């Protein structure tokens, strides 16, 4: 696992995503205490790994909420600037990542 993490970290694009999406899991795997735990107490290792994964999931949900708020505020600013009322050209059938 550490070899895979090191490979990803060597690539700036992969590392950026890794640090954004899996920061807690990566930190967990890189911790020498946790590495030792894997060979001495697999159950505890897995329990703690689940906790790290949950922390990454919660962080992702928070990022998604912030992104949603940003999109909403951009859309509202565009509506305020143009005086348009929904539905309008700012309402789009595009995926949520590409629309206001």
Backbone as ProteinMPNN parsed JSONL, in Angstrom:
{"seq_chain_A": "XXXXXXXXXXXXXXXXXXXXXXXXXXXXXXXXXXXXXXXXXXXXXXXXXXXXXXXXXXXXXXXXXXXXXXXXXXXXXXXXXXXXXXXXXXXXXXXXXXXX", "coords_chain_A": {"N_chain_A": [[0.82, -1.19, 0.0], [1.939, 1.235, 0.784], [3.799, 1.598, -1.223], [2.156, 2.061, -3.431], [0.901, 4.435, -2.607], [3.177, 6.09, -2.508], [3.824, 6.108, -5.231], [1.591, 7.429, -6.297], [1.887, 9.886, -4.989], [4.151, 10.848, -6.188], [3.303, 11.811, -8.574], [2.097, 14.839, -9.475], [-0.564, 15.554, -10.122], [-2.087, 13.28, -9.372], [-1.343, 13.227, -6.693], [-2.465, 15.588, -5.737], [-5.229, 15.028, -5.911], [-5.296, 12.788, -4.264], [-4.556, 13.894, -1.769], [-6.703, 15.568, -1.371], [-8.989, 13.932, -1.459], [-8.437, 11.631, 0.065], [-6.996, 12.142, 2.409], [-6.946, 11.475, 5.177], [-6.92, 8.667, 5.155], [-4.531, 8.145, 3.763], [-2.684, 9.307, 5.533], [-3.15, 7.632, 7.691], [-2.242, 5.112, 6.721], [0.456, 5.733, 6.379], [1.415, 6.106, 8.911], [3.62, 4.837, 11.239], [2.981, 3.44, 13.575], [0.43, 2.491, 13.021], [1.083, 0.844, 10.874], [2.514, -1.169, 12.173], [0.467, -2.129, 13.737], [-1.114, -3.479, 11.915], [0.113, -5.965, 11.599], [-0.026, -6.975, 14.156], [-2.557, -6.647, 15.316], [-5.035, -7.081, 13.588], [-7.795, -6.622, 13.554], [-8.139, -4.258, 15.073], [-6.632, -2.58, 13.455], [-8.216, -2.511, 11.098], [-10.607, -1.446, 12.11], [-9.775, 1.12, 12.899], [-8.946, 2.034, 10.408], [-11.377, 2.176, 9.081], [-12.457, 4.313, 10.49], [-10.761, 6.379, 9.646], [-11.424, 6.398, 6.933], [-14.097, 7.167, 7.125], [-13.788, 9.746, 8.131], [-12.633, 10.965, 5.888], [-14.798, 10.736, 4.16], [-16.731, 12.356, 5.418], [-15.424, 14.804, 5.206], [-15.46, 15.061, 2.418], [-18.198, 15.315, 1.983], [-18.619, 17.766, 3.221], [-17.076, 19.413, 1.537], [-18.576, 19.09, -0.821], [-20.961, 20.329, -0.044], [-20.104, 22.949, 0.334], [-19.305, 23.533, -2.302], [-21.783, 23.383, -3.555], [-23.064, 25.538, -2.348], [-21.467, 27.622, -3.31], [-22.032, 27.441, -6.083], [-24.757, 28.094, -5.995], [-24.643, 30.728, -5.04], [-23.204, 31.975, -7.127], [-25.063, 31.677, -9.207], [-27.181, 33.179, -8.182], [-25.963, 35.695, -8.083], [-25.581, 36.136, -10.822], [-28.236, 36.212, -11.667], [-29.118, 38.452, -10.234], [-27.51, 40.415, -11.415], [-28.408, 40.451, -14.039], [-31.105, 40.682, -13.894], [-32.806, 38.674, -14.554], [-35.34, 36.144, -14.214], [-35.861, 32.889, -12.871], [-37.29, 30.167, -14.822], [-34.276, 30.286, -16.785], [-31.487, 31.05, -18.988], [-29.459, 30.383, -17.253], [-30.315, 28.2, -15.926], [-29.691, 24.893, -16.286], [-29.337, 21.785, -18.031], [-27.031, 20.495, -17.706], [-24.49, 18.528, -16.03], [-24.15, 18.711, -12.446], [-21.615, 19.633, -11.8], [-20.88, 21.451, -13.721], [-22.478, 23.653, -13.93], [-24.081, 26.728, -12.908]], "CA_chain_A": [[0.0, 0.0, 0.0], [2.821, 2.402, 0.833], [4.386, 1.755, -2.557], [1.126, 2.683, -4.263], [0.779, 5.82, -2.141], [4.374, 6.801, -2.967], [3.688, 6.291, -6.679], [0.608, 8.497, -6.503], [2.427, 11.15, -4.504], [5.178, 11.3, -7.122], [2.607, 12.462, -9.685], [1.465, 15.997, -8.832], [-2.012, 15.517, -10.316], [-2.608, 12.228, -8.5], [-1.12, 13.628, -5.308], [-3.464, 16.604, -5.407], [-6.502, 14.333, -5.671], [-5.09, 11.931, -3.098], [-4.581, 14.714, -0.561], [-8.039, 16.139, -1.205], [-10.02, 12.909, -1.29], [-8.082, 10.534, 0.968], [-5.929, 12.626, 3.295], [-6.915, 10.725, 6.435], [-6.523, 7.284, 4.87], [-3.099, 8.173, 3.446], [-1.987, 9.552, 6.792], [-3.291, 6.419, 8.496], [-1.332, 4.095, 6.201], [1.843, 6.166, 6.52], [1.765, 6.129, 10.321], [4.339, 3.597, 11.562], [2.234, 2.72, 14.607], [-0.64, 1.763, 12.331], [1.718, -0.213, 10.089], [2.793, -2.255, 13.114], [-0.821, -2.656, 14.176], [-1.608, -4.398, 10.893], [0.64, -7.314, 11.825], [-0.259, -7.432, 15.527], [-3.972, -6.618, 15.677], [-5.702, -6.753, 12.32], [-9.136, -6.092, 13.831], [-7.981, -2.85, 15.46], [-6.179, -1.864, 12.26], [-9.358, -2.308, 10.208], [-11.537, -0.533, 12.78], [-9.214, 2.464, 12.795], [-8.963, 2.403, 8.989], [-12.76, 2.598, 8.796], [-12.604, 5.652, 11.063], [-10.069, 7.305, 8.738], [-12.237, 6.492, 5.712], [-15.282, 7.953, 7.464], [-13.358, 11.147, 8.216], [-12.504, 11.443, 4.504], [-16.156, 10.844, 3.603], [-17.339, 13.548, 6.019], [-14.761, 15.956, 4.583], [-15.97, 15.156, 1.044], [-19.557, 15.853, 2.07], [-18.489, 19.196, 3.528], [-16.638, 20.067, 0.292], [-19.723, 19.101, -1.735], [-21.903, 21.338, 0.433], [-19.507, 24.25, 0.027], [-19.39, 23.709, -3.757], [-23.186, 23.654, -3.855], [-23.322, 26.909, -1.913], [-20.788, 28.504, -4.264], [-22.831, 27.452, -7.319], [-25.992, 28.83, -5.721], [-24.329, 32.154, -4.951], [-22.889, 32.44, -8.482], [-26.318, 31.762, -9.953], [-27.927, 34.318, -7.663], [-25.274, 36.912, -8.526], [-25.888, 36.305, -12.247], [-29.64, 36.635, -11.75], [-29.189, 39.833, -9.752], [-26.849, 41.297, -12.38], [-29.156, 40.517, -15.304], [-32.523, 40.907, -13.638], [-33.59, 37.542, -15.05], [-36.045, 35.297, -13.251], [-35.839, 31.495, -13.32], [-36.159, 29.522, -15.49], [-33.57, 31.102, -17.772], [-30.319, 30.365, -19.549], [-28.586, 29.893, -16.196], [-30.823, 26.884, -15.556], [-29.072, 24.037, -17.289], [-29.46, 20.344, -17.856], [-25.687, 19.955, -17.555], [-24.225, 17.925, -14.73], [-24.024, 19.716, -11.394], [-20.261, 20.155, -11.723], [-20.61, 22.42, -14.772], [-23.506, 24.688, -14.014], [-24.185, 27.603, -11.747]], "C_chain_A": [[0.869, 1.262, 0.0], [3.474, 2.662, -0.517], [3.407, 2.448, -3.495], [0.947, 4.155, -3.885], [1.967, 6.644, -2.633], [4.318, 7.074, -4.465], [2.721, 7.423, -6.979], [1.169, 9.854, -6.088], [3.51, 11.706, -5.427], [4.582, 12.014, -8.335], [1.79, 13.607, -9.096], [-0.055, 15.995, -8.982], [-2.654, 14.477, -9.402], [-2.473, 12.625, -7.034], [-2.146, 14.658, -4.86], [-4.811, 15.963, -5.082], [-6.401, 13.478, -4.417], [-5.194, 12.731, -1.806], [-5.94, 15.352, -0.309], [-9.049, 15.075, -0.807], [-9.714, 11.866, -0.216], [-6.999, 10.918, 1.975], [-5.816, 11.804, 4.575], [-6.468, 9.285, 6.234], [-5.027, 7.218, 4.57], [-2.288, 8.36, 4.722], [-2.016, 8.31, 7.683], [-2.299, 5.349, 8.037], [0.129, 4.464, 6.423], [2.324, 6.183, 7.966], [2.403, 4.791, 10.713], [3.653, 2.788, 12.659], [1.118, 1.898, 13.972], [-0.082, 0.637, 11.474], [2.018, -1.419, 10.973], [1.501, -2.922, 13.571], [-1.375, -3.673, 13.184], [-1.117, -5.819, 11.143], [0.36, -7.842, 13.226], [-1.73, -7.501, 15.916], [-4.776, -6.146, 14.468], [-7.086, -6.147, 12.548], [-9.067, -4.614, 14.195], [-7.533, -2.017, 14.262], [-7.366, -1.533, 11.365], [-10.378, -1.35, 10.818], [-11.054, 0.911, 12.644], [-9.17, 2.953, 11.349], [-10.363, 2.865, 8.585], [-13.019, 4.004, 9.332], [-11.942, 6.697, 10.165], [-10.872, 7.492, 7.454], [-13.487, 7.333, 5.96], [-14.934, 9.437, 7.551], [-13.189, 11.743, 6.819], [-13.87, 11.625, 3.858], [-16.854, 12.1, 4.128], [-16.732, 14.812, 5.404], [-15.255, 16.155, 3.151], [-17.381, 15.731, 1.032], [-19.525, 17.348, 2.368], [-18.041, 19.965, 2.288], [-17.785, 20.161, -0.703], [-20.727, 20.175, -1.338], [-21.388, 22.744, 0.126], [-19.599, 24.531, -1.468], [-20.819, 24.032, -4.177], [-23.546, 25.09, -3.486], [-22.676, 27.915, -2.868], [-21.582, 28.593, -5.559], [-24.104, 28.266, -7.137], [-25.736, 30.331, -5.692], [-23.935, 32.741, -6.306], [-24.163, 32.632, -9.291], [-27.113, 32.978, -9.495], [-27.289, 35.632, -8.098], [-25.562, 37.183, -9.999], [-27.325, 36.772, -12.434], [-29.792, 38.088, -11.314], [-28.604, 40.807, -10.774], [-27.667, 41.479, -13.649], [-30.625, 40.85, -15.108], [-33.414, 39.784, -14.136], [-34.257, 36.807, -13.901], [-35.983, 33.86, -13.762], [-37.185, 31.106, -13.919], [-35.579, 30.427, -16.555], [-32.338, 30.36, -18.252], [-29.322, 29.911, -18.493], [-29.065, 28.557, -15.638], [-30.398, 25.931, -16.655], [-29.333, 22.58, -16.99], [-28.091, 19.69, -17.73], [-25.53, 19.339, -16.172], [-23.944, 19.021, -13.706], [-22.633, 20.333, -11.322], [-20.022, 21.301, -12.694], [-21.661, 23.511, -14.884], [-23.412, 25.592, -12.797], [-25.197, 26.961, -10.868]], "O_chain_A": [[0.571, 2.233, -0.696], [3.677, 3.813, -0.905], [3.795, 3.325, -4.267], [0.854, 5.016, -4.76], [1.793, 7.763, -3.116], [4.718, 8.146, -4.919], [2.999, 8.279, -7.82], [0.946, 10.856, -6.768], [3.753, 12.912, -5.438], [5.284, 12.74, -9.038], [0.883, 13.369, -8.299], [-0.762, 16.395, -8.057], [-3.649, 14.76, -8.734], [-3.377, 12.388, -6.232], [-2.637, 14.603, -3.732], [-5.453, 16.317, -4.093], [-7.324, 13.452, -3.602], [-5.845, 12.298, -0.856], [-6.29, 15.645, 0.834], [-9.872, 15.294, 0.082], [-10.634, 11.278, 0.352], [-6.173, 10.083, 2.344], [-4.712, 11.475, 5.008], [-5.722, 8.743, 7.05], [-4.334, 6.331, 5.068], [-1.314, 7.644, 4.955], [-1.03, 7.982, 8.342], [-1.6, 4.751, 8.855], [0.959, 3.579, 6.634], [3.527, 6.268, 8.213], [1.793, 3.736, 10.538], [3.742, 1.56, 12.662], [0.894, 0.746, 14.346], [-0.706, -0.418, 11.357], [1.801, -2.56, 10.566], [1.455, -4.136, 13.766], [-2.039, -4.629, 13.585], [-1.857, -6.777, 10.92], [0.494, -9.042, 13.464], [-2.114, -8.32, 16.751], [-5.14, -4.976, 14.352], [-7.5, -5.254, 11.809], [-9.847, -3.81, 13.686], [-7.993, -0.89, 14.073], [-7.507, -0.394, 10.919], [-10.952, -0.526, 10.106], [-11.83, 1.808, 12.315], [-9.337, 4.144, 11.089], [-10.512, 3.831, 7.837], [-13.719, 4.794, 8.698], [-12.497, 7.774, 9.948], [-10.989, 8.607, 6.946], [-13.888, 8.12, 5.104], [-15.701, 10.286, 7.097], [-13.557, 12.895, 6.587], [-14.075, 12.567, 3.092], [-17.493, 12.822, 3.363], [-17.445, 15.773, 5.117], [-15.449, 17.29, 2.715], [-17.719, 16.541, 0.169], [-20.323, 18.109, 1.82], [-18.559, 21.047, 2.01], [-17.957, 21.189, -1.358], [-21.284, 20.856, -2.2], [-22.15, 23.616, -0.291], [-19.935, 25.646, -1.866], [-21.036, 24.863, -5.058], [-24.25, 25.772, -4.231], [-23.274, 28.941, -3.193], [-21.789, 29.687, -6.085], [-24.486, 29.037, -8.017], [-26.508, 31.112, -6.247], [-24.29, 33.88, -6.61], [-24.319, 33.639, -9.982], [-27.653, 33.72, -10.315], [-27.994, 36.579, -8.445], [-25.767, 38.333, -10.387], [-27.596, 37.634, -13.269], [-30.509, 38.861, -11.95], [-29.14, 41.897, -10.974], [-27.627, 42.543, -14.268], [-31.308, 41.253, -16.049], [-34.638, 39.917, -14.144], [-33.792, 36.849, -12.762], [-36.048, 33.637, -14.971], [-38.184, 31.708, -13.525], [-36.287, 31.234, -17.157], [-32.164, 29.178, -17.957], [-28.421, 29.131, -18.801], [-28.313, 27.86, -14.956], [-30.714, 26.143, -17.825], [-29.525, 22.191, -15.838], [-27.995, 18.465, -17.655], [-26.324, 19.591, -15.266], [-23.546, 20.129, -14.067], [-22.485, 21.451, -10.829], [-19.064, 22.055, -12.525], [-21.694, 24.224, -15.886], [-22.762, 25.272, -11.802], [-25.501, 27.481, -9.794]]}, "name": "protein", "num_of_chains": 1, "seq": "XXXXXXXXXXXXXXXXXXXXXXXXXXXXXXXXXXXXXXXXXXXXXXXXXXXXXXXXXXXXXXXXXXXXXXXXXXXXXXXXXXXXXXXXXXXXXXXXXXXX"}
